[in-house]
Amino acid sequence: MREPYTNEDHHWNIRVAHDEILRRLVELDKPWWDRAVLAFLHHEKKMSQAEI
């Protein structure tokens, strides 16, 4: 199994403390299509759809 992902493993200009969201940002080709990632970015990071 791979070591836990860090914020340096993804290209987004945000810090992510949630392991599952961090994993999805790194592993998915289009993480913004993932419902959990979209909810996190929109509600917790207050990003608009245009920013995402």
C-alpha positions as CSV (number, residue, x, y, z in Angstrom):
1,M,0.0,0.0,0.0
2,R,1.2,3.5,-0.8
3,E,2.1,6.0,1.9
4,P,-0.6,8.5,2.8
5,Y,-0.9,11.3,0.3
6,T,0.1,14.8,1.2
7,N,-0.9,18.2,-0.1
8,E,2.1,18.2,-2.3
9,D,0.7,15.2,-4.3
10,H,-2.0,17.2,-5.9
11,H,-2.0,20.3,-8.2
12,W,-4.8,22.2,-6.5
13,N,-3.9,25.5,-4.7
14,I,-5.6,24.4,-1.4
15,R,-4.7,22.6,1.8
16,V,-6.8,19.5,2.5
17,A,-6.9,17.9,5.9
18,H,-9.4,15.1,5.0
19,D,-7.6,11.9,3.9
20,E,-10.4,10.6,1.7
21,I,-10.8,13.9,-0.2
22,L,-7.0,14.2,-0.5
23,R,-6.9,10.7,-1.9
24,R,-9.6,11.4,-4.5
25,L,-7.9,14.7,-5.6
26,V,-4.7,12.7,-6.2
27,E,-6.1,9.5,-7.8
28,L,-9.1,10.6,-9.9
29,D,-8.5,12.0,-13.4
30,K,-11.4,14.5,-12.9
31,P,-11.9,14.9,-9.2
32,W,-14.3,17.8,-9.6
33,W,-16.8,15.2,-11.0
34,D,-16.8,13.3,-7.7
35,R,-19.7,14.3,-5.5
36,A,-17.7,14.2,-2.2
37,V,-14.9,16.4,-3.7
38,L,-17.3,18.8,-5.2
39,A,-19.1,19.2,-1.9
40,F,-15.8,19.7,-0.1
41,L,-14.6,22.3,-2.5
42,H,-17.9,24.2,-2.6
43,H,-18.9,24.1,1.1
44,E,-15.7,23.9,3.1
45,K,-13.4,25.8,0.8
46,K,-16.1,28.2,-0.4
47,M,-15.0,27.8,-4.1
48,S,-17.5,28.7,-6.8
49,Q,-18.1,26.4,-9.7
50,A,-16.1,28.7,-11.9
51,E,-13.1,28.4,-9.6
52,I,-13.4,24.6,-9.4
